Amino acid sequence: MPLTDVAPIEVSTEIAAPPAAVWELVSDLRNMSRWSPQCRKTVVRGGVMQEGAKLININRQGLLVWPTQAMVTEFVPEQKVAFKIRENWTVWSFTLVPTTDGGTRLVQRREAPKGISDLSVRLTNAVLGGVDDFTAGLEQGMTQTLARIKAEAEGRAAA
């Protein structure tokens, strides 16, 4: 049976750059390999980032490497990009909220509205340290990802 009692993971950061500049970065999910400690490569099948686009991701943790397939489920310019992972049913998103000082609050979220697939739970328990440890690692990785996006966006804004 799938794991159905799954709390969302959410991290956020304030970026001293306007939403349009942050969107330019996060709307192209091929950039994830620069920021995420787990994602090594993202390929957009057909090359166009838009709602309905299909993605292939190559992930790595230690010596383990595994592919996932995803589909972009939301693509709202300067507001939100979300994608659903086929193998484990999770939904990942970046949400951009303008701040009063002209910057952007960027939120990264992983949720599992339909639970996490039984296959994914079994593999996570068998080779990725268990669901709790893997989830804690995801949250740490999301914090790193947002810090790297922040640094890139603010670096571009200052240039």
N, C-alpha and C positions, 0 to 999 in steps of 0.2 A: 504494500500500500504506500502511496505517496506520503511524504511528510507534509502535513497540512497546517500545523501550528507554527507558522514561520513569521517572526517579527520582521518588519522592514529594517533595513540598514540605511541610515541617512547621515551624510556629513555635508557641511556647507562652509563657505568662506566668502569674505568680502573682498572684491577686486576693484582696485582703483583704475578702472577702464570701463567705458560705456558698454552696454549690452551688445551693440553691433560688433564691437571689437572682440568680445568674448565669444559671441556666436560664430564669428568667422573661424575661430579655433575649434570649438566643441561640436559644431554642426557637421564637420567632416570626421567621422569616426575612424578614418585611417590614421589620424593623429594619435590615437590611444597608445600606440606602441612607444611613443616618446614620453608619455606621462605615467602609464600604469606599470607597476612592478610585475604584474602577471601577464598582461597582454603583450605578445611579441609582434603580432602582425594582424591587421584587419584588411580584408579585401572586400571591396564593394562590387558585387557582380553587376556588370553593365556599366560600372564606373560612376553612376549618378546617385548622389545622396538625396533621397526623398522618401516620403512615406511609401511603404511597400518594397523598398530596396532590400535585397537579400545580401547578407554579410557572411563571410567566412572568417573566423577568428582563430589564431594560433595562440594558445596560452601555455605558460610554463611556470612551474613551481619546483625549484631545485632541479633534479634530473628528469622530472616528469614533464612531458609535453603532450598536449591534447588539443584537438580542434573542436570548435563549436560552430553551429550555424545559427544565424539570427535573422530576424526581419524587423525593419524599422516600422514601428507601430504609430508613432507620432512624429511630426516634423513641422513645427510651427516657428517660422523665422523669428529670431531674437527672443524666443520664449521657451521652447522645449523640444528636445529630441529624445525619443525613447525607442528601445528595441527589446524584443523578446527572444530569449535563447531557446532554441528548439529542444535541445537535449534535456534541459532541467526545468523548463517552463518559467524561469525567472524573468522579470522585466527590469531592465536597467534604464535610468534616465538622467539627463541633465536638465535642470530647470533654471532659467535666468530671471531674476527679479531686479528691476531698476532700483537703485538706492537714491535717497534724496540729494546726495552730493554728486550725482552723475555717474556713480560707479555701478557695480553689479554684484548682487548676492547670487552666487552660483551654488546650487544644491545638486549633489549626486545621490541617487537613491537606488537601492536594489530591493525589490519586493517580489513576493511570490503569491499573488492573489489566488492561484489555483493549487498552491502547494509546490513542493519540489518532487520531481519524478523519483520513483523508487530506485530506478537504475542509478541515477545521480547520487542518491543518498548512500546506496551500497558501495559505489566506487569511492565516494568521499570518505566513508568509514574505512574502507580497505586500504586506500593508497594515499589519501591526503590528510591524514591525521584526525579524522572524525569531523562531524558536522560543526560542533561547537568551536573547535580550534580553527577550522577552515573559515567559519564565519567571522571570527575575531581577526583573522588574517585579512579577510576581504575588507573589513572596516579600516584596518591600518593602511591597506593599499589604497583605499578610496581617499583617505586623508593625504597620502603622498601624492596621489593623482591630482587632487585639487590644489595642493601647494605648488606643483609643477605648472599647472595651467595658470595659476595666479602669477607666478614668476614670469612666465612667457608673455601673458597678456599685459602685465604692468611694464615689462621690458620693452615691448613694442610701443606702448602708449608713451613711454618716456623718450623713445628714439625720435 
